[in-house]
Amino acid sequence: MNLVTGGAGHLGNVLVRELLSQGEEVRVLILPGEDTESLEGLDVSLMEGNILDIGCLEEAMAGVENVFHLAALVSITEDKNHLLQSVNVEGTRNVIEAAKQMGVSKLVYTSSIHALERPPLGVCISEDCKFDANNPAGSYDRTKAQASLLIQDANEDGLDTRIICPTGVVGPYDFRRSEMGELILSWMTKPLSFMVDGAFDFVDVRDVAKGHILARDFGKPGETYILGGERIELKLLHSLVEKVTGKKSPMITFPLPVAMILAPIAEFYYKITKSKPRVTRYSLETVFSNSEISSEKAKNDLGYKPRALVESITDTVRWWWENLGKTKRKLRIE
């Protein structure tokens, strides 16, 4: 039996689908009253609970051999520090303690490429980079790094753990409209879009899901594995979406200095309108920072094989057209 926390989220529901396709039993821990449309029709056992409640975690882990801990708060603003610390760090601490108490065989933790230290431009980001609990980029980065260090400590204490660091996740089954999903959707539907220069490494959500299972089956205890795809400039990614849709999407591009001036204004607008953030100082830092990332360790040790980005974008666009009415904008607790 596998337990997936955060299994109703984007990566979570795709991981559940992949486990089921391999004939495995899956239990999903969901928040009380959480929208589970992403899991509709799937042969899974749903259990309501919260990773902040260690008692319900122990109940959820009864009879479970493997735990995939994906539940986390994702934020690209700085106004949720307390909640990020509570969910991402203390929640992970609870998962570790419950796994120890219940005799779980393996714990696979979903961290982030952003949890690793940022080497200067020209230096490739690999598993040699350490988790940076003091990362100045943002609270999300720091809390994911702190949680990753807890996972490493747990492995030293005898719990078999593996850490996954995905890059920028894109792909179908994006029922909760991830930041990149929203961006691609805007390029598909809006008459005019705004963008900044920049680039990042993007990976298909289905390949990241498979990578989690590969890490469980073939990874070494205590190891970290970066799961990346292809580095691409945002303007080329936009062109790729245009090619797939077959229609032009006019774009206005802002240089970085202008974008950094506008970002605080945009963040204030998101806050007072309670709309989902897209352009923030954190998101700008991400696409202008070092994104030369290596997944060679996962390829060599796990047999990880990410697909071409053009296939991911093609499938993503197709999925959006077919499922737009089923998706919802919401705070991402995955």
N, C-alpha and C positions, 0 to 999 in steps of 0.2 A: 504494500500500500504506500502511495505517495501523498504527502500533504503539501499543498501549494497555498502559501499565504499571498494575498494580493492576486488571486487567480481570476478575478473578474476584470482586471486591468488589461491594457493592450498586450504587453508581453505575457502577462499571466494567462489570459485566455488562449493565446496561441501555444504556450507551453502545455496547457491542459489538453488541447487538441492533439498535439504531437505525442504526448504520453498515451492518450487513448488510442491513437493510430497504431501504437506499438503493443496494444493489448494489455496495457497496465491499468491498475485500479487507481483512481484519483479521488482524494477528498480535498475540498476547497474551503478555506476559512474566509468567510465574508463578514463585513460589518453588519450589525442589525439594521434591517431595512435597506441594505445596499441594492442598487440596481444590478441585476444579474442577467440582463438581456444578452450580454456577450457570451453567456454560457447556455443560452436557451437551446434545448434539444440535445445537449450533450449528456452522456451517461456518467454523471459525476455525483458524488455525495456532497451536499452543501451543509456547512455547519456555521451558524452565526457565532460571532465572538469578536474579540479585540486583542491585538498583540500587546496591549497595555495591561491586560488581565492574564497573569501567569496561570491562574487556575483554569481558565477556558483553553489556554494553549495546551496544558497537560491533557485536558479532555480531548482536544482535537488530535493530539499525537498518540492517543491510545491505539495500539496495534499498527502504528506507522513505522515503516523501515527507513524511508527517505523523506527529508523535508527540503523543499525548495522555498526559501524565504525571499519573496519579492515585495511584500507589502512595505510601502514607503510613501512619504509625502514628497512630491516633486514640485519645486517652486523656483521661478526665475526672478523673484523679487526678494527684498530683504525685510518684509513686514510679517513674516511668519516664523521668526527665529525660535520662539518657545515651542511652537507646535512641531517644527522640524526636529528639534532636540528630543522632544518627547517621543515622537513616532519613530524616527530613524535610528536614534541611539538607544533610548530606554526600551523601545519595542524590540530591538534586536537583542538587547541584553536578556530580555524575558524569553525570547525564542531560544537562546542558547541554554538558559537554565532549565527550561522545560524539556529541551532535547536531552539534556544530561539526565534529568530525573526519569524520563520515560524510556531511556535506553535506545534512542534513535541511532541507526547505523551510520547515516551520512547526512550532513547538513550542507546544502549548496546555497550560498548567499549571493544575491544579485547586488553588486556594488555599482560603480560607474567609472568611466574613464576620467571623469572630473574629480574623482576622489584622489587620484594620483598627483604627485607633485608636478609642476609645470616646468619642464626643462626649457632652455632658451631655443629660439628658432634655429633650425639646422641640426638639432639633436633629436633623434627619433624617440618617441615615447614607447616604452616597453615595460615588461614586468620588472625590470631592474629599478624602475622608479618606485619610490616609497609612497605609502599613503600619507597624505599631508593634512593632519588634523588642524593646522593653523593656516590653511589656504586662504589668502586674502580675497579670492574671487567671489566667494559667496557662502551663505549659511548652508545651502544644499551640499556644496562640495565638502565643507568641513564635517557636517554630520554624517555623510556617507563614508568619509575617511575614518572618523571615530568609530563608526559601526564596524568597518572592515578590520580595524585594529582589534576590536573585541573578538571578532571571528578568528583572527590569527592567534590571539591569546587562548581562545577556547581549544584550538587545535593543539596548542602546547600542553593544555591540561588533559588531553586525551580524547576529545571529541573530534571525529573525523570530519573535517570541513574542507570546502573548496570555494574560492571566490571568483566570481565572474564580473568582468568590467566591459560592458558593451560600449560602443561608440554611439553615434546618433542613430537611434532606431526609427526606421520607417517601414511601412508595409500595410497589408490589408488587416481586417478585423479590428480596426481602430475605432471602436464604438464610442470611446470617450474623448475623441478628438485631441490627440497629443499636439504639442506645439508644432512639430514638423507636419503632422497631418493637417492641421489648420492652415499652415502656410501653403501646402500643395493644393488644398481645396480652394483657397483664395485665388491661386493662379488659374484654377480650372473654371471658376465661376464669376469672378469680379471683372468689370470692364477695365479697371485700372488698379494696379498694385504698386506698393512701395517696397524698396529693398535697399540693402547696403551691400557694398563689396565685401568679400570675405569667402571663406571656404571651411569645410569640415569633412570628417570621415563619416559616411553613412552606411548602415548595415541593415539588411532585411530582418524583420522581426522573426520570421520563420527560421532563419539561420541561427539567430541568437537562442531561440527556443531549443533547437537541436543541439546547439553548443552546450547548453545546460545539462542535457542528458548525456552527452559525450563526456563532460567533466565528471559527472557522477560515476559513469561506467569505467572511464579510462584515465581520469585525472589522478594526481597524487595528493594524498592528504596534506593540507596546509598550503597548497599551491594556489596561485592567482593566474587567471587566464584572460587575456584581452581578446574580445570578439569584435573585430572591426570588419569593414567592407572596402569601400573605395573613397578616397579623398577627392572632392570635387568642388569647384568654385560655385557659389550660389547662382551666379548668372548662367552657368552652364547647366546647372540643375533645372533652372527655370526653362531654359531652351529644351531640355529633355522632356519636361512636362508638356510644353507646346507641341513637340513632335508627336508625343503619344496621343494627345487630344485632337491633334490635327487643326488647331485654331490658334491664332495669335492672342497673346495676353499682354497688352501694353504695360510697360514697367517704367517707373521713375526710380533711379538709383541715387542714394545719398552717399557722399563721401564720409569717412569715419568722423572727422571733426564736427561736421554738421549733425550727424546722427547722435554723437555723444551729447551735444547741446540739447537735442530734442528728447532724448531718452528720459530724463527726469520729468519733463512735462508729460510725456506719455504715461509714465508710471503713476503720476498724480491723477491723470484722467482715468486709468484703469481702476484706481482705488475708489474714486468718488462715484463712478458709474457701475462699480462692481462687475466689470467686464473682464474677460480672460486676457491676461497680459500676453503680449507678443514681442514688442520691441522694448527691451530694458537694457540697463547698463550691463547686466550679467550676460544677456544673450548676445550683445555686441562683443563683449570680451571673448566669448566662446568662439565666434566665427573669425575673429582677428588674431586669436592666439595660435600657438603651435599645434597643428593638427597632423603632423607627420607621425603616424601611429602604426605600430607593427603588430600583426597577429600571427607571426611565424611560430611562436611557441605553441599556440593552440592548434595550428595546422600540423605541426610536426608531432606533437604529443597526443593529440586527441583525434586527428583526422578531420579537423574542422575545414569545411569547404564553402565559403560564402559565395553566393551567386552574383552575377553581374548586376550592377545597379540599374541598368536599363530594364532588366526583367522585373526588378522590384518596383520601379516606378510604373511600368506598364500594368502590373497586377494591382498596384495601389489605386491608380486612376480608375481602373475597371471596377474595383470594389467600391470606391466612393460613388460612382454613378449608380451602382445597384443598391447601395445601402444608406444613402444620405439621410433618408427619413428615419432611420433607426439610431442615429448617432446623437449625442448630447454634449453640449459644452458644460463642463463641471470642474470643480476642484479635483486635482488628480491625486488621489490616495490609492496607489496601486500596490 
